[in-house]
Amino acid sequence: SIVAIIMGKVKRFLRMLTDSYEITYNKRKNQEAFMKPIQKMIFQLSSVSVYRGVLEQPVPKALSELLTATIYANQQPMAFYRAWGDFFAALCEQGAEDSLAECMAQTVLYDENPYTRACAGGDTVSETLSMAVVQDLSVLIRAACVSPDEVWEAAKLDSLNLPFVLPRWNAGPLPKLFRNGAAYAIPVLTDYYREHGCGMYAKYYAFTWREHQIQPVRFPDPIRLSDLKGYERPRELVLQNTQAFLQDAPANNCLLYGDRGTGKSSTVKAVLNEYYPQGLRVIEMPKEHLMEFPGLVEQIAGLPMKFIIFIDDLSFSRQDDTYASLKAVLEGGVAVRPKNTLIYATSNRRHLLRETFSDREGDEIHQSDTIQESLSLADRFGLSVNFSQPDQADFLDIVRQMAEQRGLQGDWLEIEQGAKAWALQRGGRSPRCARQYLDDYEASHRSLDIAGR
């Protein structure tokens, strides 16, 4: 009948509506299953507190912006694609396109914040702060493992409409420290910060004082003690003093003085490369900024590492205002030099204040006081080590040791005569002169070998 036909059509229509609703519902449910973890991650990253500085670093910042862009990807697809490209570019800049997890973990490890500073200074960490740290680390660990598929699915864009393939990254494995979760990592992190310090002091070991700030030296001189030839006795005095400093035994401020090119500055840099695994750090401070010394030590006084404040090529004229500043820094100032700090200075002069005969023949009534002042600064260095110009035999021995270390093959008589002539042309013998000569010798003979082929 007509009624039966109509009812059949109605049933089929209702069935179609039901099937369509179920398909739509299931599709939306699947989309929400992908979307919810990313949405949750976005909100959690926004609430990071103690480790908030991590989110200002290039890779975490770009990741946060990419995740946020997934929310409006349908309305603003160009912004989403741009955020994707920016994030991948940030990874490539860090060499982390196949190791996102490792990159994020390193950023966390070297962050400086109230928690890491408290640990480095040996202070007690409150339970409230510890709980906040666990929460932050949990969020950052999860973000470190996010995959390209998760981000793409969260954006809900149809890949078939994409005329190109987006670059993909690999999260890679988490470092062992973070594999068992944030709560497990806390005690290990606490011990790490107490031993190595926090922030840039855990990542770098050479620094310079510039624009009223301690700034890391990313590519310090790699010279080692084994590269330095001759001057074994003076160098041993510096090493013994440094070892005592690292062992919390009494140690002195040190003045390395003597002829140019004899390895004074190189000794300080080689000592740093030898002992930085034991907590030694060096901050180079230009002489003209010595009046800012109290500001420098205020930044490092509470840290567990040992700091050498390095002042290179030190000397003063009588009109130099920084002369009195250094005297106060060494001894006599109101601000006490912290126990974790020593001063190592180099100079071509034993008596750091330049003095002329006219100074001694002047009309000052208390002339002896003037002379004593000129000597008092050097006397405030408890250890003064002389690096004097070697005689010819010692110079040639230095040349021989350097040549052997380089593996140079050649007529020793030729090398010796060349070294003598080179030193004569340069007006003096020194390890620097020996190194420059061997650089020239090696380069010229290598050129001859290439020409001979």
C-alpha positions as CSV (number, residue, x, y, z in Angstrom):
1,S,0.0,0.0,0.0
2,I,0.9,3.6,-0.3
3,V,1.2,4.0,3.5
4,A,3.6,1.0,3.7
5,I,5.7,2.5,0.9
6,I,5.9,5.9,2.7
7,M,6.8,4.2,6.0
8,G,9.5,2.3,4.3
9,K,11.0,5.5,2.9
10,V,10.8,7.1,6.3
11,K,12.6,4.2,8.0
12,R,15.3,4.3,5.3
13,F,15.7,8.1,5.8
14,L,15.9,7.7,9.5
15,R,18.5,5.0,9.1
16,M,20.5,7.2,6.9
17,L,20.3,10.0,9.4
18,T,21.4,7.7,12.2
19,D,24.3,6.3,10.2
20,S,25.4,9.8,9.2
21,Y,25.2,10.9,12.9
22,E,27.2,7.9,14.0
23,I,29.9,8.6,11.3
24,T,30.1,12.2,12.3
25,Y,30.1,11.4,16.0
26,N,32.9,8.8,15.6
27,K,34.9,11.1,13.4
28,R,34.6,13.9,15.9
29,K,35.4,11.6,18.8
30,N,38.6,10.4,17.0
31,Q,39.6,14.0,16.3
32,E,39.1,14.8,20.0
33,A,41.2,11.8,20.9
34,F,44.1,13.4,19.0
35,M,43.3,16.9,20.0
36,K,43.0,16.6,23.7
37,P,46.6,15.6,24.5
38,I,48.0,18.5,22.5
39,Q,45.4,21.0,24.0
40,K,46.3,19.7,27.4
41,M,50.0,20.2,26.6
42,I,49.4,23.8,25.4
43,F,47.7,24.7,28.7
44,Q,50.3,23.0,30.8
45,L,53.2,24.6,29.0
46,S,51.5,28.0,29.6
47,S,51.4,27.2,33.4
48,V,55.2,26.3,33.7
49,S,56.5,28.4,36.5
50,V,59.9,27.5,38.0
51,Y,61.4,26.5,34.7
52,R,59.7,29.3,32.8
53,G,63.0,30.4,31.4
54,V,63.1,27.2,29.4
55,L,60.2,28.5,27.3
56,E,62.3,31.5,26.2
57,Q,65.0,29.3,24.7
58,P,64.8,28.9,20.9
59,V,63.6,25.3,20.5
60,P,61.0,25.2,23.4
61,K,59.7,28.6,22.4
62,A,59.2,27.5,18.8
63,L,57.6,24.3,19.9
64,S,55.1,26.1,22.2
65,E,54.2,28.4,19.3
66,L,53.7,25.5,16.9
67,L,51.4,23.7,19.4
68,T,49.4,26.9,19.9
69,A,49.1,27.3,16.1
70,T,47.3,23.9,15.9
71,I,44.2,25.4,17.7
72,Y,43.5,27.8,14.8
73,A,45.1,25.8,12.0
74,N,41.8,25.6,10.0
75,Q,41.2,29.3,10.2
76,Q,44.9,30.3,9.8
77,P,46.7,27.5,7.9
78,M,49.5,29.8,6.8
79,A,50.3,30.7,10.5
80,F,50.4,26.9,11.3
81,Y,52.7,26.1,8.4
82,R,55.0,29.0,9.3
83,A,55.1,27.9,12.9
84,W,56.0,24.4,11.7
85,G,58.8,25.8,9.6
86,D,60.1,28.0,12.4
87,F,60.2,25.1,14.8
88,F,62.1,22.8,12.4
89,A,64.5,25.6,11.6
90,A,65.2,26.1,15.4
91,L,65.9,22.4,15.7
92,C,68.3,22.5,12.8
93,E,70.1,25.5,14.3
94,Q,70.8,23.4,17.4
95,G,71.6,20.2,15.4
96,A,68.6,18.6,17.0
97,E,66.3,17.6,14.1
98,D,66.8,13.9,15.2
99,S,67.1,14.5,18.9
100,L,64.3,16.8,20.2
101,A,64.2,15.0,23.5
102,E,67.9,15.4,24.1
103,C,67.8,19.1,23.1
104,M,64.9,19.8,25.5
105,A,66.6,17.9,28.3
106,Q,69.8,19.9,27.9
107,T,67.8,23.1,28.0
108,V,66.2,22.0,31.2
109,L,69.5,20.9,32.7
110,Y,71.2,24.2,32.2
111,D,68.3,26.5,33.2
112,E,68.9,28.9,36.0
113,N,66.0,29.4,38.3
114,P,65.2,29.6,42.1
115,Y,65.3,25.8,42.4
116,T,68.7,25.4,40.6
117,R,70.2,28.3,42.5
118,A,69.1,26.9,45.8
119,C,70.5,23.5,45.0
120,A,73.8,25.0,43.8
121,G,74.2,27.1,46.9
122,G,73.4,24.1,49.2
123,D,70.2,25.7,50.5
124,T,67.2,23.7,51.6
125,V,64.5,23.5,48.9
126,S,60.9,23.9,50.3
127,E,58.3,21.2,49.6
128,T,56.1,23.7,47.8
129,L,59.0,24.5,45.4
130,S,59.8,20.9,44.9
131,M,56.2,20.0,44.0
132,A,56.2,22.9,41.4
133,V,59.5,21.6,40.0
134,V,58.0,18.1,39.6
135,Q,55.0,19.5,37.8
136,D,57.1,21.6,35.4
137,L,59.5,18.8,34.6
138,S,56.5,16.4,33.9
139,V,55.2,18.9,31.4
140,L,58.5,19.5,29.7
141,I,59.4,15.8,29.5
142,R,56.1,15.1,27.8
143,A,56.6,18.1,25.4
144,A,60.1,16.7,24.6
145,C,58.6,13.5,23.2
146,V,55.9,15.1,20.9
147,S,55.9,13.7,17.4
148,P,55.1,15.3,14.0
149,D,52.1,13.0,13.7
150,E,50.6,14.2,17.0
151,V,51.0,17.8,15.9
152,W,49.5,17.2,12.4
153,E,46.5,15.3,13.7
154,A,45.8,18.0,16.3
155,A,45.7,20.6,13.5
156,K,42.9,18.6,11.8
157,L,44.1,19.6,8.3
158,D,43.5,17.3,5.3
159,S,46.9,16.1,4.1
160,L,45.5,15.4,0.7
161,N,45.1,19.1,0.1
162,L,48.7,19.8,0.9
163,P,50.8,20.3,-2.3
164,F,54.1,19.6,-0.4
165,V,55.5,17.5,2.4
166,L,56.3,19.2,5.7
167,P,59.8,18.4,7.2
168,R,59.6,15.9,10.0
169,W,61.7,15.6,13.1
170,N,62.5,12.8,15.4
171,A,62.1,13.1,19.2
172,G,64.7,10.4,19.8
173,P,65.3,8.8,23.2
174,L,65.1,10.7,26.5
175,P,68.3,11.0,28.4
176,K,68.5,8.4,31.2
177,L,68.0,11.1,33.8
178,F,64.4,11.8,32.7
179,R,63.3,8.3,31.6
180,N,61.7,7.4,34.9
181,G,59.8,10.6,35.3
182,A,60.2,13.9,37.0
183,A,60.0,12.6,40.6
184,Y,62.8,10.2,40.0
185,A,64.9,13.0,38.4
186,I,64.7,15.4,41.4
187,P,67.3,13.9,43.7
188,V,69.7,13.4,40.8
189,L,69.3,17.0,39.6
190,T,69.8,18.3,43.2
191,D,73.1,16.5,43.4
192,Y,74.1,17.6,40.0
193,Y,73.5,21.3,40.7
194,R,75.3,21.1,44.0
195,E,78.3,19.6,42.3
196,H,78.4,21.5,39.0
197,G,76.6,24.7,39.7
198,C,73.6,26.0,37.8
199,G,72.8,27.8,34.6
200,M,75.7,28.8,32.4
201,Y,78.2,27.7,35.0
202,A,77.2,24.1,34.5
203,K,77.4,24.4,30.7
204,Y,80.5,26.6,30.3
205,Y,83.8,27.0,32.2
206,A,85.4,30.1,30.7
207,F,83.8,33.5,31.1
208,T,84.4,37.2,30.6
209,W,83.2,40.3,32.4
210,R,81.5,42.6,29.9
211,E,78.8,45.2,30.2
212,H,78.4,44.6,33.9
213,Q,77.6,40.9,33.3
214,I,79.4,37.6,33.4
215,Q,79.2,36.2,29.9
216,P,80.2,32.8,28.7
217,V,83.1,32.2,26.3
218,R,81.7,29.6,23.9
219,F,85.0,28.7,22.3
220,P,87.8,29.0,24.9
221,D,91.4,28.4,24.0
222,P,91.9,24.6,24.1
223,I,95.6,24.7,25.1
224,R,96.7,22.0,27.5
225,L,99.5,21.7,30.0
226,S,101.2,19.1,27.7
227,D,101.4,21.8,24.9
228,L,103.5,24.0,27.1
229,K,107.2,23.4,27.0
230,G,109.9,24.5,29.5
231,Y,109.2,26.5,32.7
232,E,108.4,23.4,34.6
233,R,109.3,24.9,38.0
234,P,107.3,28.1,37.7
235,R,104.3,26.3,36.3
236,E,104.4,23.7,39.1
237,L,104.1,26.6,41.6
238,V,100.9,27.7,39.9
239,L,99.5,24.2,39.7
240,Q,100.2,23.6,43.4
241,N,98.5,26.8,44.4
242,T,95.5,25.9,42.2
243,Q,95.2,22.4,43.6
244,A,95.2,23.8,47.2
245,F,92.4,26.2,46.2
246,L,90.3,23.4,44.8
247,Q,90.9,21.4,47.9
248,D,89.8,24.2,50.2
249,A,93.3,24.6,51.6
250,P,94.9,28.0,52.0
251,A,95.8,29.5,48.6
252,N,97.2,32.8,47.4
253,N,96.4,35.3,44.7
254,C,99.0,34.8,42.0
255,L,101.0,37.2,39.9
256,L,102.7,35.6,36.8
257,Y,105.3,38.1,35.6
258,G,108.2,38.1,33.2
259,D,109.2,38.6,29.6
260,R,106.7,38.6,26.7
261,G,105.8,35.3,25.0
262,T,107.0,33.1,27.9
263,G,103.6,31.4,28.5
264,K,102.1,33.3,31.4
265,S,98.6,33.7,30.0
266,S,98.8,30.2,28.4
267,T,99.6,28.7,31.8
268,V,96.4,30.2,33.3
269,K,94.3,28.9,30.3
270,A,95.9,25.5,30.5
271,V,95.3,25.2,34.2
272,L,91.6,25.9,33.5
273,N,91.5,23.2,30.9
274,E,93.1,20.8,33.3
275,Y,90.9,21.4,36.3
276,Y,87.5,22.6,35.1
277,P,86.1,19.0,35.6
278,Q,86.9,19.6,39.3
279,G,84.8,22.7,39.5
280,L,87.3,25.4,38.4
281,R,86.0,28.3,36.4
282,V,87.8,31.4,35.1
283,I,86.4,34.8,34.6
284,E,88.6,37.2,32.6
285,M,88.2,40.8,33.8
286,P,89.7,43.7,31.8
287,K,91.9,45.9,33.9
288,E,89.8,49.0,33.2
289,H,86.8,47.4,34.8
290,L,88.4,46.6,38.2
291,M,86.3,49.1,39.9
292,E,83.3,46.8,39.1
293,F,84.9,43.9,41.0
294,P,82.4,44.0,43.9
295,G,79.6,43.6,41.4
296,L,81.3,40.6,39.9
297,V,81.9,38.7,43.1
298,E,78.4,39.4,44.3
299,Q,77.2,37.2,41.4
300,I,79.4,34.2,42.2
301,A,79.8,34.3,46.0
302,G,77.1,31.8,46.7
303,L,78.0,29.3,44.0
304,P,79.8,26.0,44.7
305,M,82.4,26.3,42.0
306,K,85.9,27.8,42.4
307,F,86.5,31.0,40.4
308,I,89.8,32.5,39.2
309,I,89.4,36.1,38.3
310,F,92.0,36.5,35.5
311,I,93.5,39.9,34.8
312,D,95.8,39.8,31.7
313,D,98.7,42.1,30.9
314,L,98.5,44.1,34.1
315,S,100.4,47.4,34.6
316,F,99.5,50.9,35.8
317,S,100.6,54.4,35.3
318,R,100.6,56.8,38.3
319,Q,97.4,58.5,37.0
320,D,95.5,55.2,36.7
321,D,92.4,55.2,38.9
322,T,92.1,51.4,38.8
323,Y,95.4,51.0,40.7
324,A,93.8,51.8,44.1
325,S,90.8,49.6,43.1
326,L,93.0,46.5,42.6
327,K,94.8,47.2,45.9
328,A,91.5,47.2,47.7
329,V,90.4,44.0,45.9
330,L,93.5,42.1,46.9
331,E,93.6,43.3,50.5
332,G,92.2,46.1,52.5
333,G,88.8,46.8,51.0
334,V,85.6,46.8,52.9
335,A,84.1,44.1,50.6
336,V,85.7,40.8,51.5
337,R,86.9,38.6,48.6
338,P,84.8,35.4,48.7
339,K,86.4,32.1,49.7
340,N,85.6,30.6,46.3
341,T,87.5,33.3,44.5
342,L,91.2,33.9,43.7
343,I,92.9,36.5,41.5
344,Y,95.5,35.4,38.9
345,A,97.2,38.3,37.0
346,T,99.9,38.4,34.3
347,S,102.3,41.2,33.7
348,N,105.5,41.9,31.9
349,R,106.6,43.9,35.0
350,R,107.4,42.7,38.5
351,H,106.5,46.1,39.9
352,L,103.1,46.8,38.5
353,L,103.2,50.6,38.9
354,R,105.4,52.3,36.2
355,E,108.0,54.4,37.9
356,T,110.6,56.8,36.4
357,F,113.8,58.3,37.8
358,S,112.1,61.6,37.8
359,D,109.6,60.1,40.2
360,R,112.4,59.4,42.6
361,E,114.1,62.7,42.1
362,G,110.9,64.8,42.6
363,D,110.2,67.3,45.2
364,E,107.9,65.1,47.4
365,I,108.8,65.4,51.0
366,H,108.0,61.7,51.9
367,Q,109.8,60.2,48.9
368,S,110.2,56.8,50.6
369,D,106.4,56.5,50.9
370,T,106.0,57.0,47.2
371,I,108.5,54.2,46.5
372,Q,106.7,51.9,49.0
373,E,103.4,52.6,47.2
374,S,104.9,51.5,43.9
375,L,105.9,48.2,45.5
376,S,102.9,47.5,47.6
377,L,100.6,46.3,44.9
378,A,102.9,43.4,43.8
379,D,103.4,42.5,47.4
380,R,99.7,41.9,47.9
381,F,99.9,38.9,45.6
382,G,100.9,36.1,47.9
383,L,102.5,34.2,45.1
384,S,104.7,35.8,42.5
385,V,106.0,33.5,39.8
386,N,108.7,34.6,37.3
387,F,108.7,33.6,33.7
388,S,112.0,35.0,32.4
389,Q,113.4,34.7,28.8
390,P,115.3,31.4,28.3
391,D,118.9,31.2,27.4
392,Q,119.8,29.8,24.0
393,A,120.2,26.2,25.2
394,D,116.7,26.2,26.9
395,F,115.2,27.9,23.9
396,L,116.5,25.2,21.5
397,D,115.3,22.6,23.9
398,I,111.8,24.1,23.8
399,V,112.0,24.1,20.0
400,R,113.0,20.4,20.0
401,Q,110.1,19.4,22.3
402,M,107.6,21.3,20.2
403,A,108.9,19.8,17.0
404,E,108.8,16.3,18.4
405,Q,105.2,16.8,19.6
406,R,104.2,17.9,16.1
407,G,106.0,14.9,14.6
408,L,108.1,17.1,12.4
409,Q,110.7,15.2,10.3
410,G,113.7,17.0,9.1
411,D,117.4,17.8,9.6
412,W,117.7,18.9,13.3
413,L,120.7,21.1,12.5
414,E,118.6,22.9,9.9
415,I,115.8,23.4,12.4
416,E,118.2,24.6,15.0
417,Q,119.9,27.2,12.8
418,G,116.5,28.4,11.6
419,A,115.3,28.8,15.1
420,K,118.4,30.9,16.1
421,A,117.9,33.1,13.1
422,W,114.2,33.5,13.7
423,A,114.8,34.5,17.3
424,L,117.5,37.0,16.3
425,Q,115.1,38.6,13.8
426,R,112.3,38.8,16.4
427,G,114.7,40.3,19.0
428,G,114.3,37.7,21.7
429,R,113.8,34.0,22.6
430,S,110.6,32.7,24.0
431,P,108.1,29.7,23.6
432,R,105.9,32.0,21.5
433,C,108.9,32.7,19.2
434,A,109.5,28.9,19.0
435,R,105.9,28.2,18.1
436,Q,105.8,30.9,15.5
437,Y,109.1,29.6,13.9
438,L,107.8,26.0,13.8
439,D,104.5,27.2,12.3
440,D,106.5,28.9,9.5
441,Y,108.9,25.9,9.1
442,E,106.0,23.4,8.9
443,A,104.0,25.5,6.4
444,S,107.0,26.1,4.1
445,H,108.0,22.4,4.1
446,R,104.5,21.3,3.5
447,S,104.3,23.7,0.5
448,L,107.6,22.2,-0.8
449,D,106.1,18.6,-0.5
450,I,103.0,19.6,-2.4
451,A,105.1,21.3,-5.1
452,G,107.3,18.2,-5.3
453,R,104.4,15.9,-6.0
